Amino acid sequence: MLTIGELASYAGVTVRAVRHYHAKGLLPEPERDRSGYRRYDAAAVVELIRIRTLAEAGVPLSRVRELLQAGEKEFGAAITDIDNRLRAEIRQRRRHRRQIRRIASGDSLALPAEVVEILDRLRALGVDERIVQVERDGWILLAAHSPDRVPEWAARKRKQIADPPLIDFYLTLGAALDRADGDPELVELADKLATYITHLAEHGAGDTDIEPPFAELMDTLAFDTAPPARRLIELLRTRGWTGWTKLERVDPTPGKDATQHR
């Protein structure tokens, strides 16, 4: 007859584990002897080893008793079911690991790799970080709103940033963000931006195919991130353009800078 410590040692578990299996009703508790100790026989060792083996294989303790009492056919079906569950958990944990790696890489928190590559490319080309941030936040909204469209939009964006005038547009825009509202150079930059936008529109760069309400939401996000952008939009309206996310032609609006523009 064995003490609980000896039983645990033979089965390769801890005494605490034995007591836990007792509490779960998986391993019967023997009566105490005259000295007040519980004594276990060889059958208890075999049963404990079976419990340990199932637990180490990932079988939930809530199903261990079922398997210990199951016939061969029922046992096989239950093992198959548990195996499928474990496979699903492994796939989920792999997804979690990929997400953790993406979180660790900053921009990848809520964006697919193809978009992160675009942002990295913009930085490499010297685009102002504020503009990159506006791009990143806009992509986050796009990815959440229309994830199935992201590959299409990303492919279009990669083509666009290979066009030198677009990069000039970004660089000019970055310079404009540092101009005060009344700075006359801001008007000159608006002229330059309008020229770039016209060029981009002719090549389809302004066609984002985004519903107006969602485009307005993205515009608001851009203006909150880079407040001077709102003033630029006002200036661009006098030059026949409006919108930030979704560029559209409009009739030039007269304004105090219209004379300067002419």
C-alpha positions as CSV (number, residue, x, y, z in Angstrom):
1,M,0.0,0.0,0.0
2,L,1.2,3.5,-0.9
3,T,1.1,6.9,0.7
4,I,-0.2,9.8,-1.4
5,G,3.4,11.0,-1.8
6,E,4.5,7.6,-3.1
7,L,1.5,7.4,-5.4
8,A,2.3,10.8,-6.9
9,S,6.0,9.8,-7.4
10,Y,5.1,6.5,-9.2
11,A,2.6,8.3,-11.5
12,G,4.9,11.2,-12.2
13,V,2.6,13.9,-10.8
14,T,2.6,16.2,-7.7
15,V,0.7,15.5,-4.5
16,R,-1.3,18.6,-5.3
17,A,-2.3,17.1,-8.6
18,V,-3.5,14.0,-6.9
19,R,-5.7,16.0,-4.5
20,H,-7.0,18.0,-7.4
21,Y,-8.0,14.8,-9.2
22,H,-9.7,13.7,-6.0
23,A,-11.6,17.0,-5.8
24,K,-12.7,16.6,-9.5
25,G,-14.0,13.1,-8.8
26,L,-11.5,11.5,-11.3
27,L,-9.6,9.5,-8.8
28,P,-11.5,7.8,-5.9
29,E,-10.3,8.6,-2.5
30,P,-9.5,5.5,-0.4
31,E,-10.5,5.1,3.2
32,R,-8.0,6.3,5.8
33,D,-6.1,3.6,7.8
34,R,-5.9,3.4,11.6
35,S,-3.1,6.0,11.5
36,G,-5.3,8.5,9.6
37,Y,-3.4,8.2,6.3
38,R,-4.9,7.3,3.0
39,R,-3.3,4.2,1.4
40,Y,-3.3,3.5,-2.4
41,D,-2.9,0.3,-4.2
42,A,-1.3,-0.5,-7.6
43,A,-4.7,0.0,-9.4
44,A,-4.7,3.6,-8.2
45,V,-1.2,4.1,-9.8
46,V,-2.5,2.8,-13.1
47,E,-5.6,5.0,-13.0
48,L,-3.6,8.0,-12.1
49,I,-1.2,7.4,-14.9
50,R,-4.2,7.2,-17.3
51,I,-5.6,10.5,-16.0
52,R,-2.2,12.2,-16.3
53,T,-1.7,10.9,-19.8
54,L,-5.1,12.2,-21.0
55,A,-4.6,15.6,-19.2
56,E,-1.1,16.0,-20.8
57,A,-2.6,15.3,-24.2
58,G,-4.9,18.3,-23.8
59,V,-8.0,16.5,-22.8
60,P,-10.2,18.7,-20.6
61,L,-10.5,17.4,-17.1
62,S,-14.3,17.6,-17.6
63,R,-14.1,14.9,-20.2
64,V,-11.4,12.7,-18.6
65,R,-14.0,10.6,-16.6
66,E,-16.0,10.1,-19.8
67,L,-13.0,8.7,-21.6
68,L,-11.9,6.5,-18.7
69,Q,-15.3,4.8,-18.7
70,A,-15.9,4.8,-22.5
71,G,-15.9,1.7,-24.6
72,E,-13.5,1.4,-27.6
73,K,-15.8,3.0,-30.1
74,E,-16.9,5.8,-27.8
75,F,-13.3,6.4,-26.8
76,G,-12.2,6.7,-30.5
77,A,-15.0,9.1,-31.3
78,A,-14.3,11.3,-28.2
79,I,-10.6,11.4,-29.0
80,T,-11.3,12.5,-32.6
81,D,-13.6,15.2,-31.3
82,I,-10.9,16.4,-28.8
83,D,-8.3,16.3,-31.5
84,N,-10.4,18.5,-33.8
85,R,-10.8,21.0,-30.9
86,L,-7.1,21.0,-30.2
87,R,-6.4,21.7,-33.9
88,A,-8.8,24.6,-33.9
89,E,-7.1,26.0,-30.7
90,I,-3.7,25.7,-32.4
91,R,-4.9,27.6,-35.4
92,Q,-6.3,30.3,-33.2
93,R,-3.1,30.6,-31.2
94,R,-1.1,30.9,-34.4
95,R,-3.4,33.7,-35.4
96,H,-2.9,35.3,-32.1
97,R,0.9,35.0,-32.5
98,R,0.7,36.7,-35.9
99,Q,-1.4,39.5,-34.4
100,I,1.1,39.9,-31.5
101,R,3.9,40.2,-34.0
102,R,2.0,42.7,-36.0
103,I,1.2,44.7,-32.8
104,A,4.9,44.8,-32.0
105,S,5.7,46.4,-35.3
106,G,3.7,49.6,-34.8
107,D,1.8,50.3,-38.0
108,S,0.9,46.7,-38.3
109,L,-1.5,46.9,-35.3
110,A,-4.6,47.2,-37.5
111,L,-3.2,47.0,-41.0
112,P,-2.3,44.3,-43.5
113,A,1.4,43.9,-44.5
114,E,0.7,45.4,-48.0
115,V,-0.4,48.7,-46.5
116,V,2.5,48.7,-44.0
117,E,4.8,48.4,-46.9
118,I,3.2,51.5,-48.5
119,L,3.6,53.5,-45.3
120,D,7.3,52.5,-45.1
121,R,7.8,53.5,-48.7
122,L,6.3,56.9,-48.1
123,R,8.7,57.4,-45.1
124,A,11.7,56.3,-47.2
125,L,10.7,58.9,-49.8
126,G,10.9,61.6,-47.2
127,V,7.1,62.2,-46.8
128,D,6.3,64.2,-43.6
129,E,5.4,61.9,-40.7
130,R,2.2,63.8,-40.2
131,I,1.1,62.9,-43.7
132,V,2.1,59.3,-43.2
133,Q,0.0,59.3,-40.0
134,V,-3.0,60.6,-41.9
135,E,-2.5,57.9,-44.5
136,R,-2.1,55.2,-41.8
137,D,-5.3,56.3,-39.9
138,G,-7.2,56.5,-43.2
139,W,-6.1,53.0,-44.1
140,I,-7.2,51.7,-40.7
141,L,-10.7,53.0,-41.4
142,L,-10.7,51.6,-44.9
143,A,-9.5,48.2,-43.7
144,A,-12.2,48.1,-41.1
145,H,-15.0,49.4,-43.4
146,S,-14.2,47.4,-46.6
147,P,-11.5,44.8,-45.9
148,D,-12.2,43.0,-49.2
149,R,-11.3,46.2,-51.1
150,V,-7.9,46.8,-49.4
151,P,-5.9,44.7,-51.9
152,E,-7.4,46.6,-54.8
153,W,-6.8,50.0,-53.2
154,A,-3.3,49.0,-52.1
155,A,-2.3,48.0,-55.6
156,R,-3.6,51.3,-56.9
157,K,-1.7,53.2,-54.2
158,R,1.6,51.3,-55.0
159,K,1.2,52.4,-58.6
160,Q,0.5,56.0,-57.6
161,I,3.5,56.4,-55.3
162,A,5.7,55.2,-58.2
163,D,4.7,58.4,-60.0
164,P,7.1,61.3,-59.2
165,P,4.4,64.0,-59.3
166,L,2.5,62.3,-56.5
167,I,5.6,62.2,-54.3
168,D,6.1,65.9,-55.1
169,F,2.4,66.4,-54.0
170,Y,3.2,64.7,-50.7
171,L,6.3,66.7,-50.1
172,T,4.6,70.0,-51.0
173,L,1.7,69.1,-48.7
174,G,4.2,68.4,-45.9
175,A,5.7,71.9,-46.4
176,A,2.2,73.4,-46.4
177,L,1.4,72.0,-43.0
178,D,4.0,74.2,-41.4
179,R,2.6,77.4,-42.9
180,A,0.5,79.8,-40.7
181,D,-3.0,80.5,-41.9
182,G,-2.1,84.0,-43.1
183,D,1.2,83.0,-44.7
184,P,1.3,84.2,-48.4
185,E,3.4,81.2,-49.2
186,L,0.4,79.0,-48.2
187,V,-1.5,80.4,-51.1
188,E,1.5,79.7,-53.5
189,L,1.6,76.1,-52.1
190,A,-2.2,75.8,-52.7
191,D,-1.5,76.8,-56.3
192,K,1.1,74.1,-56.6
193,L,-1.0,71.5,-54.9
194,A,-3.9,72.3,-57.3
195,T,-1.6,71.7,-60.2
196,Y,-0.5,68.4,-58.8
197,I,-4.1,67.4,-58.0
198,T,-5.2,68.1,-61.6
199,H,-2.3,66.0,-62.8
200,L,-3.2,63.2,-60.5
201,A,-6.9,63.3,-61.4
202,E,-6.1,63.0,-65.0
203,H,-4.3,59.8,-64.2
204,G,-7.1,58.5,-62.0
205,A,-5.2,59.0,-58.7
206,G,-8.1,60.9,-57.1
207,D,-10.7,58.2,-57.8
208,T,-10.9,56.4,-54.5
209,D,-14.4,55.0,-55.2
210,I,-15.4,55.7,-51.6
211,E,-19.0,56.6,-50.5
212,P,-19.3,60.3,-49.7
213,P,-20.4,59.8,-46.0
214,F,-17.3,57.6,-45.3
215,A,-15.0,60.0,-47.2
216,E,-16.3,62.8,-45.0
217,L,-15.4,60.7,-41.9
218,M,-11.9,60.1,-43.2
219,D,-11.6,63.8,-44.1
220,T,-12.5,64.7,-40.5
221,L,-9.8,62.3,-39.2
222,A,-7.2,63.9,-41.5
223,F,-8.2,67.4,-40.4
224,D,-7.9,66.4,-36.7
225,T,-4.5,64.9,-37.3
226,A,-3.2,67.8,-39.5
227,P,-5.3,70.9,-38.8
228,P,-3.7,73.0,-41.5
229,A,-5.1,70.6,-44.1
230,R,-8.5,72.1,-43.5
231,R,-7.3,75.6,-44.6
232,L,-5.7,74.0,-47.6
233,I,-9.0,72.5,-48.6
234,E,-10.5,76.0,-48.4
235,L,-7.8,77.4,-50.6
236,L,-8.1,74.5,-53.1
237,R,-11.8,75.1,-53.4
238,T,-11.1,78.5,-55.0
239,R,-9.0,76.6,-57.5
240,G,-11.7,74.2,-58.5
241,W,-11.1,71.3,-56.1
242,T,-12.7,70.0,-53.0
243,G,-12.3,67.0,-50.8
244,W,-9.4,65.3,-49.2
245,T,-10.1,61.6,-49.3
246,K,-12.3,61.9,-52.4
247,L,-11.1,64.7,-54.7
248,E,-13.9,66.3,-56.7
249,R,-14.0,69.2,-59.2
250,V,-16.2,72.2,-58.1
251,D,-16.8,75.6,-59.5
252,P,-14.1,77.9,-58.1
253,T,-15.4,79.7,-55.0
254,P,-14.5,83.4,-54.8
255,G,-12.5,84.2,-51.7
256,K,-10.1,86.7,-50.3
257,D,-7.2,84.9,-51.9
258,A,-8.9,84.7,-55.4
259,T,-7.2,87.9,-56.5
260,Q,-3.8,86.6,-55.4
261,H,-4.5,83.4,-57.3
262,R,-5.3,85.3,-60.5
